[in-house]
Amino acid sequence: MLTLTQLARAALAERLHMPLTNVEAVEHVVIARGAGAPIGPVELSRRLGVTSAAATQSVNRLVSEGHLTRSPHPGDRRRQVLDVTESGFEHVMGELAPLLGLLLDASADLDDTERAGARRYLENVAAAYRRYLDQ
């Protein structure tokens, strides 16, 4: 599953005509914003596993292409906050929506008990990943 996920991300990047790192950058910004904890370029570099300079280059490209915006952090004007633009979100979701539909269809024939079991398993897997990352 992890290999197929990586292959699907690479295919998504190709379909979007964007480098994979930029697709992952947009994904991290969207997820962080959705969690109520917006991120800036420094945190983005950490999440992408790239240097600060490489993350800045990606952010600059994504801003110039209209996918992201950069604004001062509300609590610390020295820091920046990244956000995805509406057009950037639509661009990515336009290509991602078919995959999300296929993933939704994958559970269509499961009954409520099977769905609950699958959900519990995936929650446990997510918790295991979090524990590993916290070590």
C-alpha positions in Angstrom: 0.0 0.0 0.0 2.8 2.4 0.8 4.5 1.7 -2.6 1.2 2.2 -4.4 0.6 5.5 -2.5 4.0 6.8 -3.6 3.4 5.7 -7.2 0.0 7.5 -7.1 1.6 10.6 -5.8 4.2 10.5 -8.6 1.4 10.0 -11.1 -0.6 12.9 -9.6 2.5 15.2 -9.9 2.9 14.2 -13.5 -0.7 14.9 -14.3 -0.5 18.3 -12.6 2.8 19.1 -14.4 4.4 19.8 -11.1 7.5 18.4 -9.4 6.5 15.9 -6.7 8.0 18.1 -4.0 5.7 20.9 -4.9 2.7 18.6 -4.8 3.7 17.4 -1.4 4.3 21.0 -0.3 0.7 21.9 -1.3 -0.6 18.8 0.5 1.3 19.7 3.7 -0.1 23.3 3.6 -3.7 22.1 3.0 -3.4 19.5 5.8 -1.9 22.0 8.3 -4.5 24.6 7.6 -7.3 22.0 7.9 -5.8 21.0 11.3 -5.9 24.7 12.4 -2.1 24.9 12.6 -0.9 26.8 9.5 2.8 26.3 8.7 5.5 28.5 7.2 8.5 27.7 5.0 10.7 26.5 7.9 8.1 23.9 9.0 7.4 23.0 5.4 11.1 22.3 4.9 11.1 20.0 7.9 8.1 18.1 6.8 9.4 17.7 3.2 12.8 16.6 4.5 14.6 19.2 2.4 16.8 22.2 3.2 15.3 25.5 4.0 16.7 26.9 0.7 15.0 24.1 -1.3 11.7 24.7 0.5 12.0 28.4 -0.1 12.6 27.7 -3.8 9.5 25.5 -4.0 7.4 28.1 -2.1 8.6 30.9 -4.4 7.6 28.8 -7.4 4.3 27.8 -6.0 3.5 31.5 -5.1 4.5 32.7 -8.6 2.3 30.0 -10.2 -0.6 31.1 -8.0 -0.9 27.9 -6.0 0.1 29.3 -2.6 0.1 32.6 -0.8 2.6 33.8 1.8 1.6 36.2 4.6 3.0 37.4 7.9 2.3 35.2 10.9 -0.4 36.8 13.0 1.4 36.3 16.3 5.0 36.7 15.1 5.5 39.2 12.2 9.0 37.8 11.6 7.6 34.4 10.5 5.4 33.6 7.5 2.3 31.6 7.1 1.6 29.7 3.9 -1.9 29.1 2.5 -3.2 27.4 -0.6 -5.1 29.6 -3.1 -8.6 28.7 -4.3 -7.2 28.1 -7.8 -4.3 26.0 -6.4 -6.7 23.9 -4.4 -9.0 23.4 -7.4 -6.0 22.5 -9.6 -4.9 19.8 -7.3 -8.4 18.5 -6.4 -9.3 18.4 -10.1 -6.7 15.7 -10.5 -7.0 14.1 -7.1 -10.8 13.8 -7.0 -10.9 10.7 -9.3 -8.5 8.9 -7.0 -10.5 9.9 -3.9 -13.7 8.6 -5.7 -12.0 5.2 -6.3 -10.9 5.0 -2.7 -14.4 5.7 -1.5 -15.7 3.0 -3.9 -13.2 0.6 -2.3 -15.4 0.5 0.8 -18.8 0.5 -0.9 -19.4 -3.2 -0.5 -18.4 -3.3 3.2 -21.0 -3.5 5.9 -21.0 -1.3 9.0 -19.1 -3.9 11.1 -16.4 -4.3 8.4 -16.1 -0.5 8.0 -15.7 -0.2 11.8 -13.0 -2.8 11.8 -11.2 -1.2 8.8 -11.4 2.2 10.5 -10.0 0.9 13.8 -7.2 -0.8 11.9 -6.3 2.4 10.1 -6.4 4.4 13.2 -4.1 1.9 14.9 -1.7 2.1 12.0 -1.8 5.9 12.1 -1.0 5.8 15.9 1.9 3.4 15.2 3.3 5.8 12.7 3.0 8.7 15.2 4.8 6.7 17.9 7.6 5.8 15.5 7.9 9.5 14.5 8.0 10.6 18.2 10.9 8.2 19.0 
